[in-house]
Amino acid sequence: MQKKTGRPEEIKSSLTRYLSGSLVLLQQKPVPGDKAIHDLRVLMKKYRAAVKLIKPMLDEDTYRREYLAGREAGRMLCSWRETSVLRKTLKSLKKANPDLFLKLWDNETVQNLLRKPYTSWQAAGEMARSVTEISTLIRKALYRVRFLSLTKPDVHQLLQQLNQNYIAAAKAYLDSRNNPKPSLLHEFRKKSKTFLYQLYYFRQLNPLAVRSLEKRLDTLTQNLGGYNDLAQIIGIIGYKYGNPGNSPVTDELAAVIKNRQDDYLIKVWPSAFRIFSPGKSLRDLLGVAF
């Protein structure tokens, strides 16, 4: 199979492909499964990243309409994804720490999260209605994409926009590196994802350099995603360090989660420094002048 090279003139066809692929996944019966939901969210993120890349070529109303359409679809899919992923994350912790989870047998929040939720007819109906709503949103966006004038995008203009998003990701890196709290790390991940998905359209400039950068960013964002999933579990169980109501077992669970979060961050920082450290530029990373 021939590898995709990625070119600026492919942006419009990519937007169509992301939306069409989403509609196919939404047609799964009775409703999309966990993998389909994951793939749907990735397609919506790629769609938003592409729309953000062509922002200088769109009027403000068009940009806001298309970007918000992708964001709204992603938001509606978010709750479906989180339940499944957080359950798998907690099960992984349980497998690695069986003795600890034996002591958590009476923790209702933990046990509920570990159990696969029962799907009632009412819940299934609500999900089916959401599928219809998301499908309608995407079909309208797909229709509008046909009329976007992107036949010969200005490559220099696109590179300038890519550079702006690189700078935004670099700032998010510095913010989170100096204050590694969950909200800032989540923002760093989002900005890095946008930059990653936009790089696809510039592979032809320097294929080896761009593909290498994409690979490093993909690993980096996956590790940040693992950290974020664990942070959400801490939020769900309502753990606050120093709370007099904390039991020794919940303190232990929090420490175990923090240890795993540290493992993720140990993998993040060296790579993030090589990509986003102060003094680095997009020209350095791509190996081309623009």
ZIKAUR-V861478 format. One record per backbone hydrogen bond with DSSP energy under -0.5 kcal/mol. CO is the residue of the C=O (numbers start at 1). NH is the residue of the N-H. Records with the same first field share a line. If there is no record, write none. Layout:
BEGIN
CO = NH, NH
END
This chain:
BEGIN
6 = 204
7 = 10
8 = 11
10 = 14
11 = 15
12 = 16
13 = 17
14 = 18
15 = 19
16 = 20
17 = 21
18 = 22
19 = 23
20 = 24
21 = 25
22 = 26
23 = 27
24 = 27
25 = 28
33 = 37
34 = 38
35 = 39
36 = 40
37 = 41
38 = 42
39 = 43
40 = 44
41 = 45
42 = 46
43 = 47
44 = 48
45 = 49
46 = 50
47 = 51
48 = 52
49 = 53
50 = 54
52 = 55
54 = 57
55 = 58
59 = 63
60 = 64
61 = 65
62 = 66
63 = 67
64 = 68
65 = 69
66 = 70
67 = 71
68 = 72
69 = 73
70 = 74
71 = 75
72 = 76
73 = 77
74 = 78
75 = 79
77 = 81
78 = 82
79 = 83
80 = 84
81 = 85
82 = 86
83 = 87
84 = 88
85 = 89
86 = 90
87 = 91
88 = 92
89 = 93
90 = 94
91 = 95
92 = 96
93 = 97
97 = 101
98 = 102
99 = 103
102 = 105
104 = 107
106 = 108
107 = 111
108 = 112
109 = 113
110 = 114
111 = 115
118 = 120
120 = 124
121 = 125
122 = 126
123 = 127
124 = 128
125 = 129
126 = 130
127 = 131
128 = 132
129 = 133
130 = 134
131 = 135
132 = 136
133 = 137
134 = 138
135 = 139
136 = 140
137 = 141
138 = 142
139 = 143
140 = 144
141 = 145
142 = 146
143 = 146
144 = 147
145 = 148
148 = 150
150 = 153
153 = 155
154 = 158
155 = 159
156 = 160
157 = 161
158 = 162
159 = 163
160 = 164
161 = 165
162 = 166
163 = 167
164 = 168
165 = 169
166 = 170
167 = 171
168 = 172
169 = 173
170 = 174
171 = 175
172 = 176
173 = 177
174 = 178
175 = 179
179 = 181
181 = 184, 185
182 = 186
183 = 187
184 = 188
185 = 189
186 = 190
187 = 191
188 = 192
189 = 193
190 = 194
191 = 195
192 = 196
193 = 197
194 = 198
195 = 199
196 = 200
198 = 201
199 = 202
200 = 203
202 = 205, 206
203 = 206
206 = 210
207 = 211
208 = 212
209 = 213
210 = 214
211 = 215
212 = 216
213 = 217
214 = 218
215 = 219
216 = 220
217 = 221
218 = 222
219 = 223
220 = 224
221 = 225
222 = 226
223 = 227
224 = 228
225 = 229
226 = 230
227 = 231
228 = 232
229 = 233
230 = 234
231 = 235
232 = 236
233 = 237
234 = 239
235 = 238
240 = 243
243 = 246
247 = 251
248 = 252
249 = 253
250 = 254
251 = 255
252 = 256
253 = 257
254 = 258
255 = 259
256 = 260
257 = 261
258 = 262
259 = 263
260 = 264
261 = 265
262 = 266
263 = 267
264 = 267, 268
265 = 269
266 = 270
267 = 271
268 = 272
269 = 273
270 = 274
271 = 275
272 = 276
273 = 277
277 = 280
281 = 285
282 = 286
283 = 287, 288
END
